């Protein structure tokens, strides 16, 4: 099941699809071209950096080799940004998505070493383009992985919002930074998510941060209970988490976005979040509507929270008559 599902290409952008394919085959100039074309749009630039960095995992050395003494200053900023993003992606691939106690000492050592390499190119890109928020967005994932103290994390977040206060992936990163699994708390994470809904411009998918926060809190609590072998309580949590109050909060957040949506590079990512959350909440009409907007493009989180994003996504499409 799930063979026709595309995981993590959550965009409607044929040029980006072609660029990712080219980079995966080793044609790095395709990535440089895309980043050049996205210099004036932070949301699109951030999406391109994320997608191209994932596509280039294992090729950071080749990206670094694109920089020469003759490289144009703005093109150098593009390449440095991509290099930093790719090193971060490589580091997190080394670490894996599991809890810290599932990562061996050697793997942690390599993770930290790779992540450390990302800092310099990202700061260099930020120095060339002081108004660009995208390098600071990348530095949030550096800060999470390096376990920087809260003051340093707050400093990086402030650099983002000073430059582009509604940058979608930066809000995603900040929410993770505030979550219990990364040293924050469920309460602070939820407060941030609700603030994001309130401050989102009309028609902006930032309202999906509340869906992300509820998914993180639900799954986090279930994991906590399971780790203490309270399996019945974990199952009960899975069934009862989405109370009428939580459902209403999700419905209102989705309405604020979708009543008059403005086209955005992260629309499919946000629809995935709402579709999964409404599925969990047994709000079938809402889940079906958001799932229909997504088509065949599944985001790894939270569809992959059980291990198989394509399979879980396909099950949901079948359940709601969309297969």
ABEGO torsion letter per residue (X at the ends): XGAABBBGBBBBBAAAAAAAAAAAAGBAAAAAAAAAAAAABAAAAAAAAAAAAAAABGAAAAAAAABBAABBAAAAAAAAAAAAAAAAAAAAAAAEABBAAABBAAAAAAAAAAAAAAAAAAAAAAAABAABAAAAAAAAAAAAAAGBBAAAAAAAAAAAAAABAABAAAAAAAAAAABAAAGBBAAAAAAAAAAAAAABBBGBAAAAAAAAAAAAAAAAAAAAAAAAGBAAAAAAAAAAABBAAAAAAAAAAAAAAAABBBBBAAAAAAAAAAAAAAAAAGBAAAAAAAAAAAEABBBAOAAAAAGBAAAAAAAAAAAAGAX
